[in-house]
Amino acid sequence: MNEFLTLFTRAHKLLRNSVDEAMAQYGVRVGQNLVLEVLWHEDGLTPGDLAQRLGVTTPTVVKSATRMEAAGLLTRRPDLEDGRLVRLFLTPYAQSIQGVIERDRDDLERRATATLTDEEREHLHRALAKIIKELAPRDKGSITSG
């Protein structure tokens, strides 16, 4: 494995474990915090809409939604105009943890980038966005800013 892949893989594993540890206290699993983030901004999306915004497949969102529903984080309701569609809505609990989750994510980002200068942080964000854009499937959107 080359040095970039070694470093990136190690950083990813450490970040993922840190996020998992921070989110577990709220009953949120890794990745679900991203679903919550989108729904906090626009509740009631369909799984397909949510998948597009996250740059993942619809089955990935459906699987996550099933787990999140079981954990009391969201509910599924039929679309009022098209009964074939389902919309995902946050529970009062999921709405109530927005502030603490956002704070914990901000704290983790500050911790992870504490030794970087502002210029290095900006460069890292731009570099990661370019990597995502290059590797993302061409027919899907991607998250390019945090």
QUIBELUR-V225896 format. One record per backbone hydrogen bond with DSSP energy under -0.5 kcal/mol. NH is the residue of the N-H (numbers start at 1). CO is the residue of the C=O. E is the energy in kcal/mol with one decimal. If there is no record, write none. Layout:
BEGIN
NH/CO/E  NH/CO/E
END
This chain:
BEGIN
6/2/-2.3  7/3/-2.8  8/4/-3.1  9/5/-2.6  10/6/-2.2  11/7/-2.8  12/8/-2.8  13/9/-2.3  14/10/-2.3  15/11/-2.7  16/12/-2.9  17/13/-2.3  18/14/-2.1  19/15/-2.8  20/16/-2.7  21/17/-2.3  22/18/-2.2  23/19/-2.8  24/20/-2.1  25/21/-0.7  26/23/-2.0  27/24/-1.8  28/23/-1.9  32/29/-1.7  33/29/-0.8  34/31/-0.9  35/31/-1.2  36/32/-2.8  37/33/-2.1  38/34/-1.8  39/35/-2.4  40/36/-2.7  41/37/-0.9  41/38/-0.6  42/38/-1.9  44/88/-2.0  45/88/-0.6  47/86/-0.5  50/46/-2.5  51/47/-2.7  52/48/-2.2  53/49/-2.0  54/50/-1.9  55/51/-1.4  56/51/-2.2  61/57/-1.5  62/58/-2.7  63/59/-2.4  64/60/-2.1  65/61/-3.2  66/62/-2.2  67/63/-1.8  68/64/-2.8  69/65/-2.6  70/66/-2.0  71/67/-1.6  72/69/-1.4  73/68/-3.1  74/68/-0.8  75/89/-3.1  77/87/-2.5  79/82/-0.6  79/85/-2.5  85/82/-2.3  87/77/-3.4  88/45/-3.0  89/75/-2.9  89/87/-0.5  91/73/-2.0  95/91/-2.2  96/92/-2.2  97/93/-1.3  98/95/-1.1  101/97/-2.4  102/98/-2.7  103/99/-2.3  104/100/-2.6  105/101/-2.6  106/102/-2.4  107/103/-2.8  108/104/-2.3  109/105/-2.5  110/106/-2.6  111/107/-2.5  112/108/-2.9  113/109/-1.9  114/111/-1.0  116/113/-1.9  121/117/-2.5  122/118/-2.4  123/119/-2.4  124/120/-2.7  125/121/-2.5  126/122/-2.3  127/123/-2.9  128/124/-2.8  129/125/-2.3  130/126/-2.0  131/127/-2.2  132/128/-2.7  133/129/-2.5  134/130/-2.3  135/131/-2.3  136/132/-2.3  140/137/-1.6  144/142/-0.6
END
